[in-house]
Amino acid sequence: MHGPDGLKDISQYAVLNANYLLARLRNTYRVPFDRICMHEFVAEGQFEGSDVRALDIAKRLMDYNFHPPTNYFPAHRHEALMIEPTETENKDTLDAFADALIQIAEEAKKQPELLHNAPSTTQFGRHGRSEGARELVCAVGCRKITNNRNSKTDLRDFEISEVCDSRKYRSFAKNIISPAPLPEPS
């Protein structure tokens, strides 16, 4: 589709975008490998004198309308935030992302409760770290689910009210869980 020249251009933009963000953030976040990077780099999501952690920063980014980065990877880096901009992001978006992270760093030092309670602008707020795994809401396209409290294992065996009965997501789930039968797996 892109051909050899197109793939080379795409790769170069990914590297350029990552290095641009690295240059913007290195004075605000500790960067354990502070050197020219390829398409990604790791920043540490912890500040001296603050109990804010990488997960808090990632959740707060959602309030700034950014998808949070991968947390705690690589595992050997303390409070890791894997920053990996795509090759399609323009400079305005990269600047807005960097500005948000810089603002979040200031909040971490002056108003850590903002980060501990983030996200505050999303429909459902903050969930516990394991809540998503324990309280499964399956999107359209999922067929098999496991529910330790129930013997049903096929999404079609559940009514929408059963899947969402114990959660505050009822209206949301009606929009994402198809009440129509799902196709048999091939």
Stockholm file with secondary structure:
# STOCKHOLM 1.0

chainA/1-186         MHGPDGLKDISQYAVLNANYLLARLRNTYRVPFDRICMHEFVAEGQFEGSDVRALDIAKRLMDYNFHPPTNYFPAHRHEALMIEPTETENKDTLDAFADALIQIAEEAKKQPELLHNAPSTTQFGRHGRSEGARELVCAVGCRKITNNRNSKTDLRDFEISEVCDSRKYRSFAKNIISPAPLPEPS
#=GR chainA/1-186 SS CCHHHHHHHHHHHHHHHHHHHHHHHTTTSBCTTCSCCSSCEEEECCCTTCCCCHHHHHHHHHHTTCCCCEESCSTTSTTEEEECCCTTCCHHHHHHHHHHHHHHHHHHHHCHHHHHTCCCSSSSCCCCTTHHHHSCCCCTTCCBCCCTTCSCCBGGGSCHHHHHTTSTTHHHHHHHSCCSCCCCCC
#=GC SS_cons         CCHHHHHHHHHHHHHHHHHHHHHHHTTTSBCTTCSCCSSCEEEECCCTTCCCCHHHHHHHHHHTTCCCCEESCSTTSTTEEEECCCTTCCHHHHHHHHHHHHHHHHHHHHCHHHHHTCCCSSSSCCCCTTHHHHSCCCCTTCCBCCCTTCSCCBGGGSCHHHHHTTSTTHHHHHHHSCCSCCCCCC
//
